[in-house]
């Protein structure tokens, strides 16, 4: 027995409410973040991630208060991402009660920011979020590039090389989202997940595409993810975190039950 | 009324520690403070910490807290968490080598990356804590309960008699230490849901006798 694989429900937050966009378009309201976080905590979630999908200045203040409210009631690790651009943004979120802060576009714009943040606050609280899309033609060996701004902006940077570089710069964990799979409910991009997980020495969270419980198990067993992140299968009551863990445990994955 | 002091030296998220303590303290006030007076007058002292050990130690020294910590660690129920545990050791290999407070003889080492294929460091997530002694802080906590860890270095005391728990990643390492009125844990009880809150509750109710 040893370290458990983690299940992390992700709450996309806009204007103080949990929302979930299907491929970032169709937004449905899924409730009050504090209530949703408490529910997941009771179901046995290993961590909770909040993603500020608007990432405007006003929204960041809302996020800060939201993190404070959740952190005073839910005693499991909390990660906050979306619009984190400066050391001051990181500090504010950590002081509000976040344990980890996710950095995405700002890392692409200025990789040194990741180094600066990890030197200041420690690698353990800096998660680099990577949005990757497959760019190889059919028949070619698989190749992924990173995209920013919610998957809209290509960067021309190879995803595997980028993952390694971010670890060199101090990232303590990677949150890897397949932009091809996100919102499709057809499962993780397992090849991408495995390629990144095998290339780095820090934990990798697989994200994007979970539609059924088996997808989570596959992410760990085939994709070699250390943690799996999902939103919609939990938000709308299709499955509980506990059901997901039991399913994983039944296939030999060590989980916290 | 006496209070519980959480030593604030500007490193890491102390809000979670204080909120979790407040949840279990039965109304006893919890103060996050770097004021030596408030630390010395507390009934219980928590020494948390996260980040790089060299900066942690530098801040403790800059705030003039080294002797204060030594003093409370000699006489009050004292709980070290994560870096707050590692700083109690003689020496850490982190940041090119840093001398700690030497309240426990022993060293702090990095996980051996070659111990297993694809070993991920930091050791991050919920792992089992195997209690090796009976202690008031383990009261009502099941053997091998899972607690939340996030660290790349672990403590190795010279004397096995101070070990209160071990954890495997993949080799066995010391995840809790004790000596007289001191208890120290590598995991984060403030982030470990029921088991973590129970440990904090046990600490708040502890008279400092092992």
Interface residues (C-beta under 8 A of the other chain):
Chain A: X1 X2 X3 X4 X5 X6 X41 X46 X68 X71 X72 X75 X76 X77 X94 X95 X96 X97 X98 X99 X119 X121 X122 X123 X124 X125 X172 X173 X197 X198 X201 X202 X203 X204 X224 X226 X227 X256
Chain B: X12 X13 X15 X16 X19 X20 X23 X50 X51 X52 X113 X118 X119 X120 X121 X122 X123 X124 X125 X126 X127 X128 X144 X146 X148 X149 X150 X151 X152 X168 X169 X170 X188 X190 X191 X192 X193 X196 X197
